[in-house]
């Protein structure tokens, strides 16, 4: 059966595909059109070197790559980016070309390794708390306070703005909110790590890092790499609708981040940094 991608995102990328399927309901079978979330590989090239390949939903690719470069410690600021654009040629659309301002475009010893990411698990198994410590990451803003009722409203606001999820049911989302509960940015992707990188990349490209005055809301669970990425971006509050992992909790506690899980309705669990939640 043919699967037809449809341009639909704000930057013209094809994040939704349409296909014909057979639907069974109460014994009756009908042929209907169904929407699918698009999943395609994106290669990140640093000069002539293939730095990473990640499976992602097309859309906001510049933000995705910018966020990836920051959260992986390859760059620390926008001024280190000389060029970030879609590559030309046969792989156009699925390859992003990066040039850095640093001499020789050499990677740090920590980053001199092969990056291979999947949409489901990010850069699996490569990161440890020791590696986070070695990067000199500081604890996020200790002065931020967030009202509990504002926190409880974030999941519904996230869901209301998940345009592609509403049509496909197959995407994760990450969104940054200010302390008044106002949405600053939301990004969707088939990979939860990619959605977070897109938000952080948005902040980098708009000179908003560190995100020291926001709460990050993510769909799904709060895993170690989500916490790690949020810490790199200086985010003081991370909330998810599901459970965090043990390593995520350990990392959040060590760096005094507020980590909230099971945020649903009028209930949530604070695993770390309870002092930032009031009311």
C-alpha positions as CSV (number, residue, x, y, z in Angstrom):
1,X,0.0,0.0,0.0
2,X,1.3,3.4,-0.9
3,X,2.3,5.8,2.0
4,X,2.1,9.4,0.9
5,X,4.0,12.0,3.0
6,X,2.1,15.3,3.4
7,X,3.7,18.7,3.9
8,X,2.1,20.0,7.0
9,X,4.6,21.5,9.5
10,X,5.3,25.1,10.0
11,X,8.5,24.9,8.1
12,X,7.0,22.8,5.2
13,X,8.4,19.5,6.3
14,X,6.5,16.2,5.9
15,X,5.7,15.1,9.4
16,X,2.5,13.3,8.5
17,X,1.9,10.5,6.0
18,X,-1.4,9.2,4.6
19,X,-2.1,5.6,3.9
20,X,-5.0,3.2,3.2
21,X,-5.8,0.7,5.9
22,X,-8.5,-1.9,6.8
23,X,-10.4,-1.1,10.0
24,X,-12.1,-3.7,12.0
25,X,-14.9,-2.5,14.3
26,X,-17.6,-4.8,15.9
27,X,-17.2,-7.4,13.2
28,X,-17.4,-4.9,10.3
29,X,-14.4,-4.3,8.0
30,X,-14.0,-1.0,6.2
31,X,-11.2,0.5,4.2
32,X,-10.3,4.0,5.5
33,X,-7.5,6.5,5.2
34,X,-5.2,6.7,8.2
35,X,-2.5,9.2,9.2
36,X,0.9,8.1,10.2
37,X,3.8,10.0,11.9
38,X,6.7,10.2,9.5
39,X,10.0,8.6,10.6
40,X,13.1,9.3,8.5
41,X,16.9,9.3,9.2
42,X,18.7,12.5,9.7
43,X,22.5,12.5,9.2
44,X,24.4,15.2,11.0
45,X,27.7,16.0,9.3
46,X,30.5,18.0,10.9
47,X,32.5,19.1,7.9
48,X,33.3,15.9,6.0
49,X,32.7,13.7,9.1
50,X,29.4,11.9,9.7
51,X,28.8,12.8,13.3
52,X,25.5,11.2,14.0
53,X,22.4,9.5,12.4
54,X,19.1,9.9,14.3
55,X,15.7,8.7,13.4
56,X,13.4,11.6,13.6
57,X,10.1,13.2,12.4
58,X,11.0,15.8,9.8
59,X,10.4,19.4,10.9
60,X,12.5,21.9,12.8
61,X,15.7,20.0,11.8
62,X,17.9,23.0,12.4
63,X,16.6,23.2,16.0
64,X,17.1,19.5,16.4
65,X,20.7,19.6,15.3
66,X,21.5,22.8,17.3
67,X,20.0,21.2,20.4
68,X,21.9,18.0,19.9
69,X,25.2,19.8,19.5
70,X,24.6,21.7,22.8
71,X,23.3,18.8,24.9
72,X,26.1,16.5,23.7
73,X,28.7,19.1,24.7
74,X,30.0,19.7,21.1
75,X,29.2,23.4,21.4
76,X,28.3,25.6,24.3
77,X,26.8,28.6,22.5
78,X,25.5,30.0,19.3
79,X,28.7,31.9,18.6
80,X,30.4,28.5,18.0
81,X,28.1,27.8,15.0
82,X,29.5,29.0,11.7
83,X,27.0,27.2,9.5
84,X,24.0,25.0,10.1
85,X,22.0,24.2,7.1
86,X,20.5,21.4,5.0
87,X,23.1,19.7,2.8
88,X,22.7,19.7,-0.9
89,X,22.7,16.7,-3.3
90,X,21.3,13.2,-3.1
91,X,20.6,13.3,0.6
92,X,19.1,16.8,0.7
93,X,16.4,17.0,3.2
94,X,17.8,14.2,5.4
95,X,21.3,15.6,6.0
96,X,22.3,18.7,8.0
97,X,25.7,20.2,7.5
98,X,27.5,21.8,10.4
99,X,30.6,24.0,10.5
100,X,32.0,25.3,13.7
101,X,34.0,28.5,14.4
102,X,36.6,26.6,16.4
103,X,39.9,26.0,14.7
104,X,40.1,22.6,12.9
105,X,36.5,21.8,14.0
106,X,38.0,19.2,16.4
107,X,35.8,17.5,18.9
108,X,36.7,17.2,22.6
109,X,38.0,13.9,23.8
110,X,34.7,13.2,25.3
111,X,32.9,13.6,22.0
112,X,35.4,11.7,19.8
113,X,33.2,8.7,19.4
114,X,30.5,7.4,17.1
115,X,27.1,8.9,17.7
116,X,24.2,6.6,16.7
117,X,20.7,7.4,17.9
118,X,17.3,5.9,17.4
119,X,14.0,7.6,17.8
120,X,13.0,5.5,20.8
121,X,16.1,5.7,23.0
122,X,18.3,8.6,22.0
123,X,22.1,7.9,22.5
124,X,21.6,4.7,24.5
125,X,24.1,3.6,27.1
126,X,26.8,6.2,26.4
127,X,26.1,8.6,29.2
128,X,26.8,8.2,32.9
129,X,26.6,10.6,35.8
130,X,30.4,10.8,35.9
131,X,30.4,12.1,32.4
132,X,27.9,14.8,33.4
133,X,30.1,15.8,36.3
134,X,33.1,16.1,34.1
135,X,31.4,18.6,31.8
136,X,31.1,21.1,34.7
137,X,27.4,21.5,34.4
138,X,26.0,23.7,37.2
139,X,22.8,23.3,39.3
140,X,19.9,25.2,37.6
141,X,18.2,28.4,39.0
142,X,17.6,27.8,42.7
143,X,15.3,30.8,43.0
144,X,12.6,29.8,40.6
145,X,9.2,29.0,42.1
146,X,6.2,27.4,40.4
147,X,2.7,27.3,41.7
148,X,1.3,23.7,42.0
149,X,-2.0,24.6,40.3
150,X,-0.1,26.1,37.3
151,X,2.0,22.9,37.2
152,X,-1.2,20.8,37.1
153,X,-2.5,22.7,34.1
154,X,0.6,22.0,31.9
155,X,-0.4,18.5,30.6
156,X,-3.7,19.8,29.2
157,X,-1.9,22.7,27.6
158,X,0.7,20.4,26.1
159,X,-2.0,18.1,24.7
160,X,-4.0,21.0,23.2
161,X,-0.9,22.1,21.1
162,X,0.1,18.6,19.9
163,X,-1.1,19.1,16.4
164,X,0.5,16.1,14.8
165,X,-0.2,13.8,17.7
166,X,-3.9,14.8,17.4
167,X,-3.9,13.3,13.8
168,X,-1.6,10.3,14.2
169,X,-1.4,9.4,17.9
170,X,2.2,8.6,17.4
171,X,4.4,11.5,18.5
172,X,6.1,12.7,21.7
173,X,6.1,16.3,22.7
174,X,8.2,18.7,24.8
175,X,7.2,22.2,25.7
176,X,8.7,25.1,27.7
177,X,6.4,27.2,29.9
178,X,7.1,30.2,31.9
179,X,6.2,30.4,35.6
180,X,2.8,31.9,34.7
181,X,2.0,28.7,32.8
182,X,2.3,30.5,29.4
183,X,3.5,28.3,26.5
184,X,6.8,29.5,25.1
185,X,7.5,26.8,22.6
186,X,6.4,23.2,21.8
187,X,8.0,20.7,19.5
188,X,6.9,17.2,18.5
189,X,8.9,14.2,17.3
190,X,8.6,10.4,17.1
191,X,11.6,10.4,19.6
192,X,11.1,12.1,23.0
193,X,14.8,13.0,23.1
194,X,14.5,14.7,19.7
195,X,11.5,16.7,20.9
196,X,13.6,18.0,23.8
197,X,16.6,18.7,21.6
198,X,14.3,20.7,19.3
199,X,13.1,22.9,22.2
200,X,16.7,23.4,23.4
201,X,17.8,24.1,19.8
202,X,15.0,26.7,19.5
203,X,16.4,28.4,22.6
204,X,19.9,28.4,21.3
205,X,19.0,29.8,17.9
206,X,16.9,32.5,19.6
207,X,19.5,33.4,22.2
208,X,17.4,32.1,25.0
209,X,19.9,29.8,26.7
210,X,20.1,29.1,29.6
211,X,16.4,28.4,30.0
212,X,16.7,29.3,33.7
213,X,13.2,30.6,34.1
214,X,11.1,27.8,32.6
215,X,9.5,24.5,33.3
216,X,9.9,21.8,30.7
217,X,6.9,19.5,30.2
218,X,7.4,16.2,28.3
219,X,5.1,13.4,27.2
220,X,6.1,9.9,28.2
221,X,8.6,9.2,30.9
222,X,11.4,11.3,32.4
223,X,14.5,9.2,31.6
224,X,18.1,9.9,32.4
225,X,18.9,11.5,29.0
226,X,15.9,13.8,29.3
227,X,17.2,15.1,32.7
228,X,20.7,15.4,31.3
229,X,19.6,17.5,28.3
230,X,17.5,19.7,30.5
231,X,20.4,20.3,32.9
232,X,22.6,21.3,30.1
233,X,20.0,23.9,29.0
234,X,19.8,25.2,32.6
235,X,16.2,24.1,33.1
236,X,15.2,24.1,36.8
237,X,11.9,22.2,36.5
238,X,11.2,19.1,34.5
239,X,7.8,17.4,34.6
240,X,6.4,14.3,32.8
241,X,3.1,12.5,32.7
242,X,4.8,9.2,33.5
243,X,7.5,7.8,35.8
244,X,11.2,8.8,35.8
245,X,13.9,6.2,35.9
246,X,16.1,5.5,39.0
247,X,19.1,7.1,37.3
248,X,17.1,10.1,36.3
249,X,16.1,10.7,39.9
250,X,19.7,10.2,41.0
251,X,21.0,12.7,38.5
252,X,18.2,15.3,39.3
253,X,18.9,15.0,43.0
254,X,22.7,15.4,42.6
255,X,22.2,18.6,40.6
256,X,19.3,20.0,42.5
257,X,16.8,20.0,39.6
258,X,13.1,19.8,40.4
259,X,11.9,16.5,38.8
260,X,8.1,15.8,38.7
261,X,6.5,12.6,37.5
262,X,2.9,11.2,37.2
263,X,1.6,14.7,36.5
264,X,-2.0,14.0,35.8
265,X,-5.1,16.0,36.8
266,X,-4.6,17.2,40.4
267,X,-1.9,14.8,41.3
268,X,1.9,14.6,40.8
269,X,4.9,13.2,42.5
270,X,8.0,15.3,43.3
271,X,11.2,13.2,43.2
272,X,13.7,16.0,43.6
273,X,13.8,19.7,44.3
274,X,10.4,20.1,46.1
275,X,11.3,23.6,47.3
276,X,10.5,25.1,43.8
277,X,6.9,23.9,43.9
278,X,4.5,25.9,46.1
279,X,0.8,26.6,46.6
